[in-house]
Amino acid sequence: MRVPTRFQDATPEFVTEALRSTGTIADDTEVAEIEADQIGEGVGLMCTLARLTLRYRGPAHGAPSSVILKVPSELPENRQVGDHFNFYEREGRFYEHIGQAVAVRTPKCLFNHIDTDGQQFALLLEDFGGRTMVSQIAGIEFERAAEAVKAIATVHAQWWDTPAVHALDWMPRATDPEIVSAGASYRQAWPRFVELFGDHLPDGAVELGEQVGPTWEATQTHLHESAPTTLCHGDYRADNLMFDDSTSGHGHVGVLDWQISYRSAAISDICYLITQSMTADDRREHDREIVEIWYAALTAALGGAPIGYTLDDAWDGYRASTANMTVYAVVGGGQLDPSNERGLELVRDMAVRSFGAALELDAAALIPS
């Protein structure tokens, strides 16, 4: 099978063989035509996404009318970062091992190509195109954010300090070299990040970043050790969420893009969503309430309050996490090619929001000395 490295190279022959290999279509079903349209430009910086609209030859009962092809970014800077942090293999392993077992709706994986020797990866995923997306740049509103934290709380509870989460050897912990190397990336990206975005940042942000950079690893270790280990999405932001407004039950929130998943303190997912997907005004008004909603959902899913982890612990973890969460904007702005104006605006907003939150919540006071 010739697996494409670009969406433009996806052929009917490839899609036919790929879908047959997973039993998605029958052996007498054949993809005759493909219409490929790139999607998500300026949404995901690490990958290229395309919707493949499929037309068939022969019987096609139950065959998907469209699928999503996901391949690594063609931009050299972005691909280098993705390879460094093992993002592509990590998402492939996620779908290989637990993708349909996590307690939240994820796209069904219809084909999963992992070639670690050739550093070639590709996914064919269920198309969530009929769901509602929220603009991260406009900001996710309180009601949607509340729905999102309730959904991810079920995942956190499912894996909360369980033997199963400790057995996920292919998924790094927050203190493993694969993750901790983000501190060095922060420091490397910092000068260019300040050059490009420094004028947009709130007062005090540059001074805070110069404090965060040298202490990133120590803070990461402190955050990891301050709460039970669970499965974290790692990139839990508005652009990776899709809402099915036809239902309010399980599956209402669909969660995409698991390539940054790791094992650590769950509050990091909540902090990331609040501080980089909400406007500053909404975050100021609602962050404490959203943390409380998440904690209540976690407690309900666990059948009682987690032993040794209180709501106050969650709030302190949220505040402390805001400092290290700036790594997404710093590395994204200082090392990656945003590829278009939308990507540039996204990184800029993430930077302003995350540094603003860390400053207002006095995260510096919680950084280990």
Phi, psi and omega in degrees: 000130177267106183272126184289148172258349176230148181295332180295341184264004178289120183253159174303325180295316178298310183296321177301309182294321180296313182289327175294324185295336179253008179075013180291323173233158182281165182294339179263010176257136184225133173283121183263325182219150176230136169244112186256127178229122178294139178230164173072021177296130181078006177258303176253127184268342189264345186223166170250132180241141176217142172269123178257109175275127191248140171235138192249161169241131180090184181298139183218038181296123179078000180288142181291139178282340177206155175222164176254126174262129179235121178228160180301155180301143174276347181285123187304318181297317182289319179297321180298317178294317178300318178292320182300317182267004176062034184297319188289314176295323182299317179290323176300317179293324177304309181290329179294320190256318190223005188306319181264005180259342182291149188277044176206156184286121174238158176298140174293136179271120184260346176192139187219109181252118179235110178237090184289330179293317180269000182051049180234130185219145177202145176230140163250121186237156173304140179274117177268023190302338182277359182270166180273130173253148179249136179288120177293328179293316176293329178104132177283134183279164186306314185298317179292319179298321178297317177299319183293318182288329174296320181295312183288337176299327179293325176291314179302317180292321182302324185250010189298102175052039182266158172304327182297318181290326179288343180270356181280072187295335181281346180257123186289152168276163182294343180257004177284154183307324181302324180269316185297335178297349175298334177297315177295322178296321177303310183292324179292321183280341190305310183302315181290323177301313180296320179300319185275325190238355186304323182291342181269346188281153177292159179303134179094350184292318181297318178297321179295315180299324178289340173275321183292316186308305182292341184250010187302315182296318181295319178294320179300316178296317179299315180296318181296321185276353185271359182208159176300151179279138173212184178274125179248142178293316176092339180219046189277088183222169189302320183294346180255015180239141176225133188251129175266099186281003175275351180217151176248003182268203179303134181096354178301318178260117174262135186243124182256169162061081182258022187285345179255010182302143180204178182247122180186209181282127186298331186298342178298321177298318183291318179298316181298315179299311185294312191279344183236352178247347177259150172295159181300320181295315180294321178297316180299321184283330194237356190298318179298319181295321180293320176299319178295320178297315177299315182296320178295319179293320177299313180299317179297318181291331178276349182080017180157162183301137179297134182296129175075013180219107185260172175298322176297322176297319179297317180295317177296321177295322176299310181299314182293326182292335184300329180293308182288338178294343177295348181299327181297313181289321183294311180291319178299320182276331186263341184238336186263157171266115183291349172073334179198176185295325180295317178297321179295316179295322179298311180298319180298315179294319178299320180295311182297315183293315185291317178292323177299317180295315181298322179291313184291330180267006177054048179298332181302328180291343182255001178284127180302138181278000000 
